[in-house]
Amino acid sequence: MLVMEVEAISNSSSSSSSLSFFPCRDPTWSASRLQLKSKEEAQDSMIYNYKHGFSGFAAILTESQAQDIAELPEVLSIKPSIVHPLHTTHSQDFLGLDYTQSAGLLHRANYGDGVIVGIIDSGIWPESASFRDDGLGPLPSKWKGKCVAGQAFGSNLCNRKIIGARWYAKHLNPEDFKGEYKSARDANGHGTHVSSTAAGALVPNISFHGLAAGYARGVAPRARLAIYKACWGEGGCDDAAVLQAIDDAIHDGVDVLSLSLGGPSFEYGGSLHAVKNGITVVFAAGNSGPAPRTVENASPWVISVASATIDRAFPTAITLANSTGNFVGQSFFYDPNDKDDNWYEVYQSSCILGLGTTNVTLALGKIVLCYSPDTVNSIPPLLTMASTIKTLKEVGAKGIIFATYALDGLDILEDCGSMPCVLVDFDAAQQIKQSADQNTALVVKVTAARTWIGGEVLAPKISTFSSRGPSPLSPEFLKPDVAAPGSNILAAVQDSYKFMSGTSMACPHVSGVAALLKAVHPDWSPAIIKSALVTTASNEKYGLPILANGLPQKIADPFDYGGGFIDPNRAIDPGLAYDVDSKDYIALHCEYANSSCDYKYLNLPSIAIPNLNEPTTVLRTVTNVGQADAVYKAAVQSPPGVKISVEPSVLQFSQSKKKQSFKVTMSMTHKFQGGYLFGSLAWCDGGSHYVRIPIAVRPVVSDNYADL
């Protein structure tokens, strides 16, 4: 049996010629066309019915029934439902959202009060202190949602913070409920973590065993939460359930939708219907970095978010018995016995596939140095850490020192518990190895980690795992759009607080900022909110360019972070905005990844030309959202080997002239077959406004292009 999503075409004379979704027919219509035995059988096969943002239904069908429906003239498309994976105290301060300040975006937005953030994820743990409703007023008058009861989740668990909760399980089999709650309650913690990051209340005295101590809070701490549980256990997030959640969110009246989920070679076309209804939709960009062409959720109408580090580290000292110096790595190691005299002998291993063919009994009672420089190109250390930790704990190892180039995802060490597991770079690992080679019984001591915050920690850096552009499906849209904190984020999980890393954690930071912007500018469209974030994002910190972690580390480019790392306080007043009427997406047939788009005229806050073999002109229009009388001049940073001209190069606005259009023409100064090159276009008013968009161009001579 197949779970299928069916989208029907209306025969209404008022319909436009553009791609649209229209009212579904009654189930008996489907039954009669499919020659099912009864109306009841047809109703039983249908599991979700989409009617608020678009028209269609999801049903369990045989392949022959699906084929019958696909051939009907009233049906626009039919496709199988796919399951997708799920993609956190100080991060808000790093974004400039200081809770104690009486100025800036957080204050002007009244901390997001009145704005509704919808979270499509694995549910929520309502008893967490992050979801208390102390001091919140009545529910927003526009709210039309529900609090659906279920297992261990009564409707009384909704409050003025969690104002709604729905769950979607009609597509699941009985075995899918193993370890799960048949309700909106969150079993695995992901949805709770995401929700508290976006809009969690202020909670004092939070830490992880003393690390990262401080206040836990969401980006928009007074915003309301609407929960849509569409992701279950190991089964992930099924298309049919996600589409139903989007449809319900449209009906319920949410302002922002946050989806920390996705999958390769797939786009959630249904998210366009939310945007059409004025909802800002924010997606995680994926966790398949640092490889290129891995970015997910690259639809032009959504905000796709990359992950970055923050200025917080957890240094951990490793002391060698025969040396006066220390090596410093990072870990979450804490000593529950508060001892400082635990010395252990070092045992060396490549740790490929656990311990490989090595005699595992040699690791008993020792700290294992996992160091394999010869395989780092083919087997990333992070790929084998989970299995290595499991194996070494089982054989009685007392600790692990991992050599790796990726120090931006420490949460992978959570399973170590109070056993010291430390990440070190290859230089430190090599020196420890040399000492072990020279000493037949080298002993080391690992000191508990401490928290280090401040400018001495170079940040942000794009996280190693963060997916990179260009989009394999739609390279004409520059993705990701922006970057936000996503590495080692502390947020709520059940009744405690834990670290998690991923673009899943970066996504709700942007969702929260979007909620704050919506509170300050309720008339802004989703496209203007996206534009404000992209055009004010930062490419440097302390005068240094933002770096992208990987192998090797490099200066970040637009395929790493889009416009850059978000700057919420600048986004309040971007000066100019690239607005898009949602009808333009549909008119260009961009809703379907397998159809061609005349993308050059889609008014996005970025420019991507995947095949530049002759002079190419794109059109853009900016709307003045700042001071009425303003003059902006173009500032172009051309990609190497590419000439860019802007016409006109000066834009003058007035009370009666709030929009201006301009053309950007790109041509090669020398024809060559090359890779992507990067530049930018900024509009400057000589004051505080510097409205910058990223440009990515790939020069080609032959259309049959391949990287050389």
N, C-alpha and C positions, 0 to 999 in steps of 0.2 A: 504494500500500500504506500501511496505517496501523499505527503502533505503538499498541496498545491495552492498557489495564490493566483486568483483570477481577477482580471480587471476588465470591466464591461464598458462598452461604448453606448452612449445614449442615442436614441433616435429623435431627440428633441430638436426642433427647428432653431432654437435659440443657441445651440452649441456653436462654438467657434471652430475654425479649421485647425487650430493648434492641438497638440496632444493634451488631452484632459481625461479625468476620471469622472464618471457620471453614476447616478443612482443604480444600485444593484436591483435585479429582478427578484421576485419572490422565490424561495427555494423550490416551490412546485414547478416553476418555469424550468429550473435546472433538472428537476426530476423527470419532467415530461420529455425534455430534449435528450436526456441520457437513458430514457426508458428504464429508470429504476423501479423497483417493485412498488414503492409507496411513498407518500409525502413524508412519512416518519423516517424512512430510510434516507431520504435526501437531507432532512433536518439533522439526522444523526451524523451524516458525513461532513456537514459544515461545522467548523470549529470556531472560526472568527469571522465577523462581518464588519467591513470597513465602510463607514458612512459619513463621517464628519469632515474629513479632509479630502477624501477621495472615495470612489465607489469600487467595491470588489468584495471578495470573500476568500477565505482559506478553507480548504476541505480535504478530507482524506479520500483519495480517489485511486482507482486502478489506472495503469498506463493507458488502457483503451478508453476509459472514461475521460481522462485528461485530453487525449487526442481528439475525442468527439467535441469537447468544449472548445478546443483550440481552433477547430474548423468552422465554428459558428461565426457569422458575420458581425454579430453584436459584441464579440470578444476582442479586446485590444491586444492582450497578451496573457500568457499563462506560463508559469515557471515553477520549478520545484523549490520548496522552502529549504534554506541552507542554515546550518548551525554555525555560529561565530563565537570565537573566544572572547573573554573579558580582557580586555586590554588593561603631600598630606601635611609644629607650633610656630616656627620662626619664618616660614616661607612668606607669610603675609607681610611681616616687617620688611623682608628683603624686597618685596614689591613696592614698598613705600606706603603701605596701608597701615600706618601706626594708629592703634586704637585710642591712644591718649591725645592725639593731636586734634585741634579744633578747626583744622583746615584740610583741604584736599578732598579727594573723591569719596573716601569712606564717610567723612563727616557730612559733606554736601548731600550724599545719598541717604542720610539718616540710617546708615549701616544696612541699606537694602530693604528697609521696612516697606511692606505692601507689595513687593515684587514676588512672584511665584516661580520657583525653579523646579522644573520637572526632572527627575532622575530615572532613567531607564537602565536598570542594572539588576543586581541579585537580591534586592529588597533592603530592609533596614532593621536595626535593632532598636526599637523605640525607647527602651529603658535607659539608653546611654545618656549621660549628663549633657552631651552635646545637643540633645534634642529637647531640652526643657524649654518651656514657653514663658518663663518668667519675664514679666514686663511687656509682653507682646499684647497688642490690641486685638479686636475682633477679626475674624477672617475677612479677607478682601471681598468686597461685594460682588466682584465679577466671578468668583469661584463657583463652579458648578459640578465639582468632582464628588467622589465618594470615598468612604473609608470602608473597604470590603473586609469583613471578618473572615477568619480562617483558623487553622491550627495554631494555638498559642499566640493568637493575635486577635483580640476583641476590638470592636469598633471604638471602644473607649480609650484605646491606646493612641489614637489620633488626638491631637491637641491643636493649639494655635501655632505651633512650629511645624509639626507633621500634619498638614491639613487634609491630606488624602493619601490613600494607599490602595492600589489595585494589584492583582496578580493573575497570571495567565498560564494555565496548566492543561488546557484541553488537548494540546498537541503531544503531551507526555505519555509515556508508558509507565506501568506500575514500578518497574525497576528504576526509573529515573528519579523516584522520590526517596531513594535510599540516602539517609543522612540529611534529608531536606524537610522543610515545613511546608505543608499545603496551605500557605498563606503568604503574606507579604513579609514575614519575618526572614531575616537574612541569616543563612546558615554558614556561608563561607567568609563573610566579613567584608567582601569587596564593595558591595553597595553601601554599607554603613560608612566605610572609609571615604568613599567618594562623596557621599551626602554631607558628612561632617566637614569635609574640605571645602565644599562649595558654600554651605550655609549653616555650619554648626554654630551653636551658641557659645558664648565666652565661658570657659571652664578653667578655674585656677588650679595650680599645683599639679600639673600633668608632666609626666616623664616616662621614659622607658628604663626602668631600673636605675634611675638617677641621671640618665643621659637625656639631652635635649629638654631640660626642665624649663617650665614656664607655663603660660596660658595657652590652652588649645582653643582655637576658634576657626570658624569658616571665613572665607573671603567676604561674604555678605552675611554677617552674623544675625541680622534681624529679618532676612528674607524668609519666606515660607517654603516648605518642601512638599512636593507632590511625588509620591513614590510609585513606580511602575515596575513590578518584578516580572521581568521577561527572561531572566537568565537563571539557570538552575544547575547546581552541583557541577558535575563533570560534563554535563550535556551542553553547556554553553548557552548561547542566545539564539533562539530560532527565529528566522525571518518572520514567520507568521505571527509570532507573539510580539516581536518588536514593532511590526506594522500596526498591530492592534493597539499597542501602547501609544504609539504616535497619534493614531486616530483618536484615542480617548483623551490624550493630552490637549489636542486641538479643541475638543468639546469642553474640557474642564476649565480652560482659561489660563494655561500657564504662559509665562512670558519668555522663559528660557528653557531649552531642553538640553540636557547633558547626557551624552552617550559615550561612556568609556568602554567601547566594544568595537569590533570590526573583524575584518578578514581580508586576505589578499584577493585581488582580482574580483572585487565586488563593491558595489555602491548602493547605499540605501536611497533609492529613488523616491520612496515614500516620504523622506524628510523634506522634500520640496513643498509638500502640501502644508507642512507646519510653517515653513517660511512664508508661503503665500498667505497664511493667516496671521502674519506679523510676529511669529515666534523666532527668536534667535536660536539656531541649532549649533551645538558645539560637539565635535567628535575628537576622540584620541586619534593620533596619526599612525599608531602602530609601534610595535616593539621588535622590529626585525632589523634594526640598524646594527652596525654602521654601513651595511651594504646599500648601494644606490638602488633606485627603482623599487623600493619596498614600501613607500608611503601608502597608507590606506585612507579611506573616507575622503576622497579628493574631489567630491562634487563641488562645483563653483559656488553654490548657494550656502554652503556650511563653512564653519570655522574649523580648520584642521590644526591640531595642536601638537607640537613637538615637545620633548622633555628636556629640561636643563637642570643643572645643579644649583645650589644656593651657597652662600658664604658660611657654611657650617661643616665642620669636619669632626671626626671622632678618632683622634690620634691614639695609638696604642704602642707603647714602648716594648721592644724585645731586647733583653739583655743577655749577652753571651758571657758565660762564666770566665772565659779566658781573655776577655776584652774589657777595657774601661769605657768603651763607647756603647751607644744604643743604636738600634735600628728602629725606625718608626713606620708602622703601617696604620691601617684603619680597621676598626672592628666595633661590634656592639658588646664586647666581652665585659661582663661584670662578675665580681667575686662575691658570691653570697655569704662566704665565711669571713670576708674582709681580711684575708691573709695576704702576705706579701713575700712568702718564702717558698712558693711552689716552683721548684726547679725540676725540669724533665729533660731526659736525653732526647737528642734529635735523631730521627730516622728519615732517610731520604727516599723519595719515590717520584716517579713521573705522574702518578695518580690518574693515568689515562684509563678510562673505563673502571673507575674504582681504584683498585691497586694492580690491575692487570694480572700478569703471571707472577708478581712478587709474592713471596711468602708473607701472608697477612699477619701471621703470628708475631712477626718481628716488630709490628707497630704497637703491640700490647704495652701499655704503660708509658708510651713515648709521645712526643710531639712530632708530627709528620710534616716534613718540608715537601710540599708538592711543587715541583719545578720541572718543566719540560719545555725549554726554549726552542727545541727543534720542531715541535709540533704546533706552536702557537698560531701559525698561519692557517693550518688546516683544522685544528680543534681549539676553538676559543676556550680559555680556562673556565669562564662562567658556564659553559655548556655542560661541564662534567662535575661542577661543584656539588650539586644536590646529591648525586649518586655517591660521590666521594665521601661526603659528610656521613651519609647513611652507613656506608661500608665501614668506615673507620670507627664510628661509634659502636657498631656491632662487635668489632674485634677488640675493643677496649683501649683505643688510643686516647691520650689525655689532651690532645689539642692538634690544631692544623695551622700551618702557615702556607697560604696560597700565593704563588707568584702569578701576577696578572697585570695586564695593561688597563684594566677597567676597574676603577675604584669608585664608581658612581651608582652601585646597586648593592649596598651592604645588606639589604633585607634578605638576600639569599642565604645569609648566615644565621637566620633566625632559628633554624632547627638545631644549631649547636647548643642552644640554651646557655648554661653557665660554663660550658667547655670553651676555652679560648680558641677562636677561629679568626685569623688575622689575614687581611689582604696586604701584600707588599708588592712593590714594583720589582722589575727584573734586576735592577742594580743591587737592591738589598738582598734579594734571593741569591744572587751569585756570590755575594760576600759571605752570606751564611753558609752556603754550600762549600766554599773554599775552607772556611773554618772547620766544618764537619769533616771534610776530606783530610785535614791536617790533624784532627783530634779524633781518635777512635771512639770516644764516648763524650762528644760535645753535649753540654747541658745548657739550656736556656731558660729564662723566666719571662713570662708575659704579664705585663702590668695591666690592670683594668683600664678600659678606655675612658677618656674624658671628653668633654664637649668644648670645641674651639669655634668661636664665632668672630667674624670681623673681616676687615679688608685684607688681612694677611692670607686669607683663603681666596685664591683667585676664582671668581665666579661672576656671572654664570658661565658654565660650559655646557655645550649640547651633550646630553647623555649618550654613552656608547650605544645603548640599546635602541635609541630613538630612530624610528624609520626615516629614511631619506628620500628625497625626490630624485628624478621626476616621477610622476605617477605613471605606472605601466599601462594604465587604461586611458588616461586623458592627459598626455604630456603638455597639451596646450593650456592647461591651467596650472599655474605655479603653486606647488604644494610642498611642505605644509605652509600654513599661513603665518603662524607666529609660534614662539616657544614660551614656556612657562615652567615654574618649578615642578619637577617630577621625580627627582632622585632623593631617596631617604626621607620621605615625608611622613611625619607622625600624625596620626589621626585615629578616630574612634574605630574599634573593632569589638563588637559585643559590649561588655562592661569595662573594657580596658582600652589602652591606646597602643598601637603598634606602628612600626615602620613598614611602608610599602614603597616600591619604586615602579615607574612605568609611565607611559603617556596617559594611562588611566588616571594617574595622580595629577598630571599636568592639565588635563581636560577640565576638571572641576574648578581649578584656579581661574581659568578663563571664563567658565560659566558664571562664577561668582562675580568677576569683574564686569561681565556683560549685564548681570542683574543690577549692579551699582550704577552703571551707565544708563540703564533703562529707568532707574529711579530718578536720576538727575534730568534725563532727556526722554520723557515718556513718548514724545512724538518721533523719535528716531526709529528708522526702519532697521531690520536685521542687517541690511547691506551697509548702512551708515555705521552701525556699531562695529561691524567687521572692519570697515575702512578705518575707523578711528583707532582701532587696535593695531592694524598693520602699519599705518602711516606714521604713527608716533613711537613705534617699537625701537629699541636701542640695538646698535651694532657694536657697542664698545662699553667698557667699564674702566674707570680710572685712566682713561686715555689709551687703553689697550684693547685690541680687537677681541671679540668673543671667539673662543676656541671651540672646536668640536672634538670630543673624545673619540678615540678609535685606534686603528692601527694603520698608519701612525696618527697622532694628534695633529690637527691642522687648524688653520683659520677658517671659521665657519663661513658658509656661503648660503644663498637663499634656499638651496635644496636641503640644508640642515635646519633652518629656522625661519624661512619665509621672509617677512619684513624685519624680524629680529625678536628680541626678548621683550615681552610686554612692559609698558610703562603706564600703569593705570592713571596716575595723576596727570600725565600729559594727554591721555586719551579723552579727558573731560572736554578739552578745548582743542580739537585737531586743526581748526581753521578751515580746511576744505575737506570735503567728503566725496567719495566715489559711490553714488547711490545707484541701485539697480531696482527697477520695477520687476517684481517676480514674474510678470507675464513675459519678460524678455528671455528668461531661462527657457520657458516653454516654447516660445516662438522660434528659438534657435534649435529646438529638438535636442537640447542638452540633457534632458532627463534620462536618456537611455545611453548607456556607455558604448553600445555598439552602433550608434548612429553618428553621422558627421555633424559637427557644429561649426557655424561661421563665427568662431570664437573671437576673431579680431575686433569685433564691435560689441562684445559683452563688456560692460563697464566695470571691470574688476580692478582692485587696488594692486595690480601686479601685471607684468607683461611676460609672456613666455612664447618664444618662437622656436618650435622644435626642428624646423627645417628652413633655414634662411639661405636660399640659393639665388634670390633676386631681391631688389629693393622691395621692402614690405612696409605698409603703412597701417597703423592701428589707430582707432578713434577712441578718445576718452572724454568724459564730461565730469567736471567737478562742481559741486554745490557749496556755496559759501555758507558755513554754519557758524562763522565767527562775526567779527565786526562788519557792519554793513558796507562801509566804504573802505575797500582794501585793494592793494595792488600786489600781485605776486609775480615773481620772475622765475623762469625755469633754470634749474641747475642740473646739468647732465653729467653723469659719470659713465662714459661709454665702455662697454666691454672691450677688451683688447682685440684689435683687428676689425672692429665694427664701428661704423659711423652712425651717429644718431642725430637727427635734427627734429626740433619741436616747433610747430607752427600753430598759433602764434607763440612766441616765447615770453610774452607778457600778458597777464590776465588782469583786467580791471573790473572790480565789482562795485555795485551801488545798491541802494535800497530797492530799485526796480529791476536790477540785473543780478540775480543770485546764482545763475548757472552760466558756465562758460565751457565750450568744447574746444578741443585741440587735437592735432594729429601728431603722431610720433612715427617718423620714418627711419627704418634701419636698413643699412646696406653694408656689404663686406668691403673693406678697403683692399683686401687681397683674397681671391677665391682659394679656398682650401677646405679639405675634408677634416673637420675637427670635432672636439667635444664641446660641452656646454661652457659658455663664457658668461660672466656676470657683470652687471652694472646697476645703475639706478637713475631714477628721475625724481627730482624734488622741486616743489614749488615753495619759494621763500618770500616772506613779506618784509624782510629786513628787521623783524622783531622776534617774537617768541615762536612763530609758526614755521616749521620746516616739515613740509608734507611730502614724505618720501615713499616711493614704491620701488620694489625690487624688479629687476629685469634679468631674464635668462634667455640666452640666444645660442642656438647650435648651428654654426655655419656648415653647409653641405654643398658638395658639387654633384654628387649622385644621390638620387632619391632612395636607392637601395643602400641605406646608410648602415654602417657598422663602426663602432669605436675602433680607432687605429692605435 
